[in-house]
Amino acid sequence: MNTRVRSAIALAMILSLSLSACGPSDAELTPTVTPVDVSAIQTQAVQAFSSQLTATALAAPTATFTPTPTSAPLVLPTAGTPIAGVTATQVLCDNSAFVSDVTIPDGTVMTPGQTFTKTWKVQNTGTCTWTATYVLGFGYGNQMGGAATPIGKTVEPGQQAEISITLTAPSAAGDYTSVWRLFNDSDTPFGTVLTAVIKVSGGSATATTGPTATPSPTPTETPEP
């Protein structure tokens, strides 16, 4: 083989080695795959969703719970509740309050058939003036012979007045109560009740005809010896 041929072969070998050195290796041509961490992705997704819910809740107004009543509220009676048979207008116009017993306090002892005058002090707590023709009338209990009696005076709202009636104690011993009411010009009762409570002592009342004579002793004769 001549020199020229050997030179050509040598040059070809050099070129081949140079190309091999410059080109990428098989390892370099194989793509690198990074493993995916599924747990990390799930955690990030949950955190993102929670953050979104928190932001939404903060942006929304706070709801206030308002209980719904299941029934109508219970209304309790108050002082001054109208008495049966008396309208609200009458209660506002005519009303009274007991102040004190002026005579014959409750429990006073009476003799059978004793006549007495019971007097009460009352106050006009209504808005209307009582006229002299307003009446103190019997309510219930033992009437003790009393009769409806006009109060005989004018009583302005807020004023106090003494009202009297004549009664008679029953003839039998025992405890007795007589209840009286005020009546307006329309014959309508109003206000507080007024009571006369007495105790009758002894037995039935009896009329006396004078002192009982005491018989004188009859002398006894002594026989002579």
HELIX and SHEET records of a PDB file:
HELIX    1   1 THR A    3  CYS A   22  1                                  20    
HELIX    2   2 ASP A   26  LEU A   29  1                                   4    
HELIX    3   3 VAL A   38  ALA A   59  1                                  22    
HELIX    4   4 ALA A   88  CYS A   93  1                                   6    
SHEET    1   A 3 SER A  96  ASP A 101  0                                        
SHEET    2   A 3 THR A 115  ASN A 124 -1                                        
SHEET    3   A 3 GLN A 160  THR A 168 -1                                        
SHEET    1   B 5 THR A 108  MET A 110  0                                        
SHEET    2   B 5 PRO A 189  VAL A 200  1                                        
SHEET    3   B 5 GLY A 174  PHE A 183 -1                                        
SHEET    4   B 5 VAL A 135  GLY A 141 -1                                        
SHEET    5   B 5 THR A 149  PRO A 150 -1                                        
END                                                                             
